[in-house]
Structure formats: structure tokens, C-alpha cells
Amino acid sequence: METIQDYSYGVIPVRKEGDEWKVFVLHQISKADTYWTFPKGHPEEGETQEESALRELHEETALVPGKLEKEKTFDQQYHFMQNGIRIHKHVSYYIGYIDNPAFTMQEEEVLDARWCTFAEARVLLTYDLAKELLDEVAQFLTGK
């Protein structure tokens, strides 16, 4: 069976509201279905991973981080089938610290989006891998 390697880059937007961290999640439209996740997408030719992540964040949400966490990236790997081809997906996320929480959804790719507590996000996120990633981010932020 043919397997294709696929790479995407994204940003997990966070902001502090009082003493509590909030995280931004979106209801993504894909070719096969819809799911709750974090902003991400494929790189364009000549872009670095960071540039791809920031561009995708801005295209999908209009959010711009005041600071991008470069100390650590958060990575996922998973497989899925598309048109009879096995896709091995690699996604690397940066944490983006957002100062201005106002956002605009890219309606072609996003059904819904919202700021929420980490507990609320954990309920919304569709896939266990995304929930595990959220837990890693929460742990990282707690240690800062």
C-alpha cells in the first residue's frame, strides 16, 4: 500500500485571563468531515515551519501572536486513509501568546471557533491526540 508523508505546522493560541489560561480552538472543515482542533496547515514553497504556522493562524483566524514560544514545539503523528492512500501525517505546533483575542474565521475552512478554558477545550477537541497535546501545553504553561 502506498504511503505518503504529509507535514503541517500550526499555532496553539493561548492568553491569560486573570489567573487562568484560555486556549483557542476551531471547528475545522476537511475533505472527509469536520473536527475540533488547533489552527494548522501545509507550508507554501520557501516558507520555514514558523512562517507556515503563523500564516495559517492568520489566514484561519486573523490572530497574531505577540510572542511565539520557540523553546519547545508540540508534535503529533498519525495515519489516515484518503482515496486509497495511507497518509502519515506529521504536525508541529508552536504556542502563540495572543494579546488581542478578537478573531475572524476563514469561512471556507472553519465552521466555528472560540476561546475557552483548557477544561472546555478538552471536551470540544475531537481527537484524543489533540487532547493529549492540550495536556502537554497546559503542563508546559504551568511550569513557566
Backbone as ProteinMPNN parsed JSONL, in Angstrom:
{"seq_chain_A": "METIQDYSYGVIPVRKEGDEWKVFVLHQISKADTYWTFPKGHPEEGETQEESALRELHEETALVPGKLEKEKTFDQQYHFMQNGIRIHKHVSYYIGYIDNPAFTMQEEEVLDARWCTFAEARVLLTYDLAKELLDEVAQFLTGK", "coords_chain_A": {"N_chain_A": [[0.838, -1.18, 0.0], [0.523, 2.175, -0.858], [2.178, 4.826, 0.816], [2.106, 8.124, 1.916], [4.027, 10.842, 3.085], [3.037, 13.545, 5.036], [3.143, 16.933, 5.933], [2.38, 19.423, 8.315], [1.988, 22.643, 9.91], [1.383, 24.538, 12.844], [-0.269, 26.772, 15.186], [-0.887, 26.938, 18.607], [-3.011, 28.919, 20.047], [-2.873, 30.914, 22.934], [-3.913, 32.704, 25.879], [-3.742, 34.735, 28.779], [-6.194, 35.144, 31.165], [-6.92, 36.91, 33.763], [-6.007, 34.842, 36.336], [-6.157, 32.583, 34.882], [-5.468, 30.405, 32.161], [-6.491, 30.649, 28.791], [-7.464, 28.983, 25.809], [-7.45, 28.788, 22.267], [-9.598, 27.251, 20.031], [-10.7, 25.609, 17.024], [-13.386, 24.684, 14.809], [-12.818, 22.709, 12.396], [-13.108, 22.33, 8.847], [-12.78, 19.581, 6.782], [-11.847, 17.533, 3.907], [-13.089, 15.108, 4.351], [-14.617, 15.246, 6.747], [-15.711, 17.089, 9.693], [-14.03, 18.596, 12.468], [-12.909, 19.393, 15.809], [-10.074, 21.278, 16.572], [-6.721, 22.658, 16.548], [-5.459, 25.67, 14.969], [-3.882, 25.065, 11.887], [-1.811, 24.118, 9.033], [-0.637, 23.404, 5.661], [2.739, 23.952, 4.499], [3.829, 26.637, 2.382], [5.748, 26.958, -0.617], [9.128, 27.594, 0.084], [8.717, 28.6, 2.627], [9.523, 28.738, 6.116], [9.043, 26.471, 8.907], [7.988, 27.895, 11.067], [7.091, 30.263, 9.79], [5.084, 29.163, 8.172], [3.304, 28.201, 10.134], [2.529, 30.609, 11.418], [1.376, 32.029, 9.25], [-0.784, 30.328, 8.566], [-2.269, 30.439, 10.96], [-3.012, 33.153, 10.925], [-4.463, 33.303, 8.486], [-6.646, 31.568, 8.993], [-7.811, 32.617, 11.308], [-7.217, 35.32, 11.811], [-5.743, 36.003, 13.988], [-2.848, 37.223, 15.691], [0.117, 36.412, 17.151], [1.582, 37.97, 20.035], [3.894, 37.013, 20.958], [5.796, 34.197, 20.052], [6.267, 30.966, 21.184], [9.369, 29.577, 21.262], [10.926, 27.853, 22.545], [10.004, 25.258, 22.741], [8.44, 22.884, 20.624], [5.317, 21.318, 19.889], [4.437, 18.163, 19.023], [2.69, 16.007, 16.748], [1.872, 12.797, 15.434], [0.201, 10.802, 13.112], [-1.887, 8.42, 11.326], [-3.94, 8.141, 8.394], [-6.459, 7.224, 5.976], [-6.867, 8.183, 2.594], [-8.513, 8.398, -0.339], [-7.716, 5.753, -0.926], [-5.051, 5.797, -0.302], [-2.5, 5.644, 2.106], [-1.895, 8.015, 4.521], [0.716, 9.423, 6.276], [0.784, 11.533, 8.72], [2.439, 14.408, 9.94], [2.534, 16.822, 12.388], [3.56, 19.895, 13.618], [3.377, 22.096, 16.294], [3.47, 25.44, 17.542], [3.357, 27.34, 20.56], [1.39, 30.187, 20.719], [1.35, 33.311, 22.106], [-1.267, 35.342, 22.695], [-2.236, 38.7, 22.474], [-4.373, 40.355, 21.651], [-7.546, 39.209, 21.671], [-9.532, 39.195, 19.691], [-11.008, 37.714, 16.848], [-11.372, 36.501, 13.452], [-13.131, 34.249, 11.504], [-12.074, 32.03, 8.916], [-14.22, 31.35, 6.618], [-14.393, 29.364, 4.628], [-12.932, 27.237, 5.558], [-13.417, 26.953, 8.258], [-15.856, 26.181, 10.606], [-16.667, 27.012, 13.148], [-15.343, 28.766, 15.973], [-13.54, 29.42, 19.001], [-12.561, 30.981, 22.111], [-11.643, 29.33, 25.05], [-11.653, 27.749, 28.315], [-9.055, 25.477, 29.368], [-10.206, 23.114, 30.236], [-12.75, 23.229, 29.035], [-11.935, 23.194, 26.359], [-10.818, 20.665, 26.2], [-13.07, 19.054, 26.264], [-14.303, 19.823, 23.865], [-12.386, 19.247, 21.801], [-11.884, 16.96, 19.186], [-10.269, 14.665, 18.697], [-8.315, 12.233, 20.486], [-5.523, 12.549, 20.393], [-5.26, 15.303, 20.075], [-6.299, 16.162, 22.496], [-4.382, 15.106, 24.228], [-2.214, 16.635, 23.407], [-3.098, 19.166, 24.189], [-3.034, 18.763, 26.959], [-0.264, 18.512, 27.306], [0.555, 21.096, 26.615], [-0.738, 22.582, 28.622], [0.648, 21.612, 30.852], [3.228, 22.503, 30.236], [2.814, 25.305, 30.303], [2.146, 25.657, 32.964], [4.565, 25.211, 34.161], [5.965, 27.496, 33.601]], "CA_chain_A": [[0.0, 0.0, 0.0], [1.282, 3.416, -0.958], [2.113, 5.727, 1.968], [2.628, 9.464, 1.65], [4.351, 11.654, 4.262], [2.383, 14.844, 4.926], [3.602, 17.807, 7.016], [1.661, 20.66, 8.586], [2.512, 23.428, 11.015], [0.312, 25.329, 13.404], [-0.089, 27.533, 16.419], [-1.881, 26.779, 19.66], [-3.129, 30.257, 20.612], [-3.223, 30.982, 24.356], [-3.851, 34.024, 26.512], [-4.03, 34.694, 30.206], [-7.333, 35.962, 31.583], [-6.757, 36.849, 35.212], [-5.05, 33.788, 36.682], [-6.491, 31.378, 34.126], [-5.119, 30.336, 30.753], [-7.523, 30.332, 27.807], [-6.903, 28.443, 24.581], [-8.316, 28.99, 21.107], [-9.816, 26.052, 19.213], [-11.612, 25.835, 15.908], [-14.12, 23.56, 14.229], [-12.197, 22.656, 11.072], [-13.755, 21.607, 7.763], [-11.821, 18.854, 5.943], [-12.481, 16.852, 2.774], [-13.864, 13.949, 4.8], [-15.54, 15.515, 7.847], [-15.365, 18.268, 10.476], [-13.478, 18.217, 13.766], [-12.345, 20.465, 16.624], [-8.622, 21.171, 16.602], [-5.986, 23.915, 16.617], [-5.132, 26.168, 13.631], [-2.685, 24.475, 11.26], [-1.915, 23.938, 7.593], [0.547, 22.999, 4.897], [3.662, 25.039, 4.14], [3.967, 27.076, 0.997], [7.141, 26.83, -1.054], [10.081, 28.565, 0.594], [8.419, 29.002, 3.998], [10.009, 27.959, 7.254], [7.952, 25.912, 9.704], [7.43, 29.001, 11.846], [6.349, 31.121, 8.862], [3.867, 28.429, 7.792], [2.409, 28.178, 11.282], [1.988, 31.955, 11.616], [0.499, 32.347, 8.119], [-2.025, 29.558, 8.703], [-3.018, 31.023, 12.07], [-3.598, 34.418, 10.494], [-5.469, 33.034, 7.451], [-7.825, 30.895, 9.537], [-8.39, 33.28, 12.477], [-6.771, 36.717, 11.874], [-4.977, 36.199, 15.221], [-1.407, 37.453, 15.543], [0.742, 36.302, 18.474], [2.543, 38.966, 20.486], [5.126, 36.245, 21.113], [5.719, 32.789, 19.679], [7.143, 30.141, 22.029], [10.339, 28.862, 20.432], [11.642, 26.932, 23.43], [9.52, 23.894, 22.545], [7.3, 22.646, 19.751], [4.463, 20.214, 20.306], [4.347, 17.391, 17.793], [1.753, 14.891, 16.604], [1.992, 11.941, 14.257], [-0.91, 9.866, 12.996], [-2.146, 7.889, 9.989], [-5.327, 8.041, 7.94], [-6.603, 6.82, 4.577], [-7.533, 9.149, 1.731], [-8.533, 7.912, -1.726], [-6.977, 4.501, -1.019], [-3.634, 6.031, 0.001], [-2.234, 5.833, 3.533], [-1.205, 9.281, 4.792], [1.395, 9.526, 7.566], [0.743, 12.975, 8.981], [3.313, 14.993, 10.965], [2.13, 18.198, 12.671], [4.317, 20.579, 14.666], [2.705, 23.3, 16.766], [4.095, 26.398, 18.443], [2.424, 28.096, 21.385], [1.356, 31.604, 20.384], [0.773, 34.127, 23.174], [-2.112, 36.314, 21.999], [-2.595, 39.885, 23.25], [-5.702, 40.792, 21.22], [-8.294, 37.973, 21.451], [-10.515, 39.307, 18.61], [-10.675, 36.849, 15.721], [-12.281, 36.387, 12.313], [-12.997, 32.891, 10.969], [-11.99, 31.802, 7.476], [-15.448, 30.569, 6.483], [-14.219, 28.221, 3.728], [-12.263, 26.146, 6.256], [-13.733, 26.932, 9.686], [-17.287, 26.268, 10.927], [-16.844, 27.689, 14.418], [-14.079, 28.957, 16.692], [-13.793, 30.084, 20.281], [-11.662, 30.965, 23.245], [-12.246, 28.588, 26.149], [-10.725, 27.236, 29.307], [-8.46, 24.216, 28.932], [-11.192, 22.057, 30.508], [-13.758, 23.311, 27.969], [-11.293, 22.765, 25.114], [-10.637, 19.211, 26.27], [-14.365, 18.47, 25.899], [-14.571, 20.118, 22.464], [-11.44, 18.632, 20.863], [-12.444, 15.721, 18.647], [-9.37, 13.51, 18.735], [-7.528, 12.025, 21.704], [-4.187, 13.136, 20.211], [-5.371, 16.742, 20.318], [-6.481, 16.312, 23.943], [-3.065, 14.863, 24.823], [-1.417, 17.814, 23.079], [-3.587, 20.207, 25.088], [-2.494, 18.455, 28.292], [1.173, 18.851, 27.27], [0.651, 22.563, 26.61], [-1.113, 23.015, 29.977], [1.765, 21.28, 31.735], [4.308, 23.422, 29.888], [2.475, 26.648, 30.783], [2.184, 25.61, 34.434], [5.969, 25.256, 34.556], [6.585, 28.786, 33.224]], "C_chain_A": [[0.885, 1.247, 0.0], [1.067, 4.277, 0.29], [2.772, 7.045, 1.593], [2.888, 10.158, 2.992], [3.758, 13.044, 4.048], [2.757, 15.685, 6.15], [2.736, 19.053, 7.101], [2.262, 21.33, 9.809], [1.404, 24.333, 11.526], [0.706, 26.044, 14.668], [-1.231, 27.168, 17.362], [-1.964, 28.134, 20.352], [-3.576, 30.194, 22.074], [-3.161, 32.434, 24.811], [-4.234, 33.855, 27.97], [-5.194, 35.647, 30.48], [-7.394, 35.877, 33.098], [-5.671, 35.838, 35.533], [-5.215, 32.542, 35.825], [-6.065, 31.49, 32.666], [-6.36, 29.996, 29.939], [-6.806, 29.845, 26.55], [-7.929, 28.605, 23.47], [-8.393, 27.694, 20.307], [-10.778, 26.391, 18.091], [-12.215, 24.534, 15.407], [-13.778, 23.537, 12.74], [-13.055, 21.864, 10.084], [-12.656, 20.905, 6.967], [-12.576, 18.205, 4.788], [-13.42, 15.752, 3.237], [-14.902, 14.281, 5.861], [-15.218, 16.867, 8.485], [-14.872, 17.797, 11.833], [-12.932, 19.448, 14.467], [-10.849, 20.225, 16.781], [-8.01, 22.555, 16.828], [-5.661, 24.376, 15.193], [-3.822, 25.558, 13.105], [-2.89, 24.402, 9.755], [-0.585, 23.586, 6.975], [1.441, 24.196, 4.579], [3.554, 25.391, 2.661], [5.446, 27.041, 0.658], [7.996, 27.972, -0.504], [9.831, 29.014, 2.025], [9.151, 28.13, 5.012], [8.796, 27.381, 7.982], [7.228, 27.027, 10.466], [6.583, 29.918, 10.962], [5.035, 30.465, 8.438], [2.84, 28.469, 8.915], [1.744, 29.542, 11.478], [1.033, 32.355, 10.489], [-0.836, 31.628, 8.248], [-2.895, 30.1, 9.832], [-3.739, 32.285, 11.614], [-4.69, 34.198, 9.441], [-6.763, 32.484, 8.05], [-8.537, 31.709, 10.614], [-8.161, 34.793, 12.549], [-6.034, 37.03, 13.18], [-3.495, 36.375, 14.898], [-0.789, 37.365, 16.934], [1.639, 37.495, 18.774], [3.905, 38.318, 20.639], [4.839, 34.803, 20.704], [6.724, 32.019, 20.531], [8.07, 29.338, 21.133], [11.141, 27.85, 21.233], [11.262, 25.478, 23.146], [8.417, 23.891, 21.5], [6.566, 21.417, 20.267], [4.088, 19.449, 19.05], [3.34, 16.252, 17.883], [2.144, 14.092, 15.368], [0.813, 10.979, 14.265], [-1.063, 9.435, 11.544], [-3.632, 7.985, 9.68], [-5.318, 7.652, 6.464], [-7.346, 7.916, 3.82], [-7.401, 8.667, 0.295], [-7.671, 6.67, -1.908], [-5.489, 4.626, -0.723], [-3.506, 6.27, 1.504], [-1.403, 7.103, 3.707], [-0.593, 9.201, 6.181], [1.584, 11.015, 7.82], [1.659, 13.352, 10.14], [2.854, 16.439, 11.159], [2.973, 18.73, 13.821], [3.61, 21.887, 14.991], [3.647, 24.128, 17.632], [2.997, 26.936, 19.356], [2.538, 29.553, 20.951], [0.647, 32.373, 21.488], [0.048, 35.306, 22.525], [-2.47, 37.463, 22.938], [-4.024, 40.332, 22.926], [-6.528, 39.556, 20.858], [-9.32, 38.026, 20.32], [-10.07, 38.452, 17.424], [-11.746, 36.933, 14.642], [-12.05, 35.014, 11.706], [-12.892, 32.912, 9.445], [-13.121, 30.829, 7.127], [-15.326, 29.358, 5.564], [-13.665, 27.002, 4.465], [-12.689, 25.972, 7.707], [-15.235, 27.132, 9.895], [-17.55, 27.118, 12.164], [-15.47, 27.83, 15.061], [-14.388, 29.674, 17.989], [-12.593, 30.002, 21.211], [-12.36, 30.185, 24.353], [-11.183, 28.19, 27.163], [-10.125, 25.939, 28.761], [-9.429, 23.058, 29.156], [-12.272, 22.05, 29.431], [-13.183, 22.817, 26.641], [-11.142, 21.249, 25.075], [-11.924, 18.483, 25.889], [-14.634, 18.653, 24.404], [-13.672, 19.348, 21.492], [-11.911, 17.237, 20.478], [-11.557, 14.514, 18.917], [-8.56, 13.451, 20.022], [-6.137, 12.627, 21.584], [-4.202, 14.637, 20.479], [-5.542, 17.015, 21.814], [-5.163, 16.093, 24.676], [-2.146, 16.058, 24.592], [-1.806, 18.98, 23.988], [-3.045, 20.004, 26.496], [-1.012, 18.803, 28.371], [1.371, 20.359, 27.343], [0.318, 23.107, 28.002], [0.029, 22.776, 30.96], [2.945, 22.221, 31.491], [4.035, 24.816, 30.458], [2.507, 26.725, 32.304], [3.616, 25.735, 34.932], [6.655, 26.569, 34.258], [6.476, 29.783, 34.344]], "O_chain_A": [[1.854, 1.35, 0.752], [-0.058, 4.441, 0.762], [3.862, 7.069, 1.022], [2.076, 10.073, 3.913], [3.958, 13.651, 2.995], [2.693, 15.198, 7.278], [2.402, 19.662, 6.085], [2.938, 20.703, 10.624], [0.589, 24.835, 10.752], [1.833, 25.946, 15.153], [-2.391, 27.101, 16.957], [-1.094, 28.473, 21.154], [-4.54, 29.505, 22.407], [-2.468, 33.267, 24.228], [-4.965, 32.934, 28.333], [-5.17, 36.808, 30.072], [-7.866, 34.884, 33.651], [-4.543, 35.96, 35.057], [-4.501, 31.557, 36.012], [-6.268, 32.517, 32.019], [-7.175, 29.166, 30.341], [-5.678, 30.25, 26.271], [-9.135, 28.563, 23.715], [-7.367, 27.115, 19.95], [-11.566, 27.331, 18.188], [-11.647, 23.452, 15.555], [-14.376, 24.254, 11.937], [-13.654, 20.85, 10.445], [-11.705, 21.55, 6.525], [-13.799, 18.314, 4.701], [-14.436, 15.488, 2.593], [-15.968, 13.666, 5.884], [-14.53, 17.692, 7.883], [-15.251, 16.721, 12.296], [-12.542, 20.423, 13.824], [-10.414, 19.114, 17.085], [-8.692, 23.493, 17.243], [-5.593, 23.543, 14.289], [-2.802, 25.546, 13.794], [-4.0, 24.598, 9.259], [0.441, 23.484, 7.648], [0.957, 25.316, 4.411], [3.233, 24.552, 1.819], [6.296, 27.089, 1.547], [7.641, 29.146, -0.608], [10.65, 29.739, 2.59], [9.368, 26.939, 4.789], [7.658, 27.76, 7.703], [5.999, 27.076, 10.494], [5.479, 30.304, 11.346], [4.001, 31.128, 8.355], [1.66, 28.736, 8.685], [0.532, 29.619, 11.681], [-0.009, 32.958, 10.749], [-1.893, 32.23, 8.064], [-4.112, 30.21, 9.685], [-4.927, 32.465, 11.882], [-5.737, 34.843, 9.5], [-7.854, 32.893, 7.653], [-9.736, 31.526, 10.826], [-8.862, 35.477, 13.295], [-5.732, 38.191, 13.454], [-2.964, 35.767, 13.969], [-1.131, 38.16, 17.809], [2.362, 37.978, 17.902], [4.939, 38.967, 20.477], [3.767, 34.267, 20.982], [7.899, 32.382, 20.59], [7.616, 28.516, 20.337], [11.932, 27.086, 20.679], [12.086, 24.575, 23.289], [7.562, 24.777, 21.483], [7.127, 20.59, 20.985], [3.495, 20.005, 18.126], [3.161, 15.626, 18.928], [2.67, 14.631, 14.394], [0.47, 10.411, 15.302], [-0.448, 10.009, 10.645], [-4.474, 7.922, 10.576], [-4.29, 7.744, 5.793], [-8.309, 8.498, 4.317], [-6.291, 8.544, -0.223], [-6.974, 6.536, -2.914], [-4.744, 3.658, -0.878], [-4.297, 7.001, 2.099], [-0.336, 7.243, 3.109], [-1.297, 8.941, 7.157], [2.434, 11.664, 7.21], [1.658, 12.703, 11.186], [2.794, 17.2, 10.194], [3.085, 18.093, 14.869], [3.287, 22.678, 14.105], [4.495, 23.599, 18.35], [1.831, 26.981, 18.963], [3.639, 30.09, 20.828], [-0.523, 32.117, 21.776], [0.669, 36.157, 21.889], [-2.945, 37.242, 24.051], [-4.795, 40.651, 23.832], [-6.251, 38.913, 19.846], [-9.928, 37.002, 20.01], [-8.899, 38.466, 17.044], [-12.868, 37.375, 14.886], [-10.911, 34.644, 11.422], [-13.544, 33.715, 8.776], [-12.986, 29.621, 7.322], [-16.094, 28.406, 5.711], [-13.896, 25.866, 4.051], [-12.364, 24.96, 8.329], [-15.814, 28.113, 9.429], [-18.535, 27.855, 12.222], [-14.544, 27.092, 14.726], [-15.354, 30.431, 18.085], [-11.75, 29.11, 21.12], [-13.558, 30.368, 24.57], [-9.983, 28.28, 26.904], [-10.638, 25.374, 27.795], [-9.471, 22.123, 28.357], [-12.671, 20.984, 28.963], [-13.855, 22.11, 25.89], [-11.321, 20.629, 24.026], [-11.88, 17.423, 25.266], [-15.138, 17.74, 23.75], [-14.148, 18.852, 20.471], [-12.288, 16.436, 21.333], [-12.045, 13.458, 19.322], [-8.169, 14.478, 20.576], [-5.614, 13.163, 22.56], [-3.254, 15.176, 21.051], [-4.993, 17.984, 22.338], [-4.855, 16.804, 25.633], [-1.387, 16.445, 25.481], [-0.941, 19.695, 24.495], [-2.642, 20.964, 27.152], [-0.55, 19.328, 29.384], [2.255, 20.841, 28.051], [1.011, 23.991, 28.505], [0.336, 23.629, 31.793], [3.583, 22.68, 32.438], [4.93, 25.437, 31.033], [2.862, 27.762, 32.864], [3.858, 26.299, 36.0], [7.817, 26.75, 34.623], [6.939, 30.916, 34.209]]}, "name": "protein", "num_of_chains": 1, "seq": "METIQDYSYGVIPVRKEGDEWKVFVLHQISKADTYWTFPKGHPEEGETQEESALRELHEETALVPGKLEKEKTFDQQYHFMQNGIRIHKHVSYYIGYIDNPAFTMQEEEVLDARWCTFAEARVLLTYDLAKELLDEVAQFLTGK"}
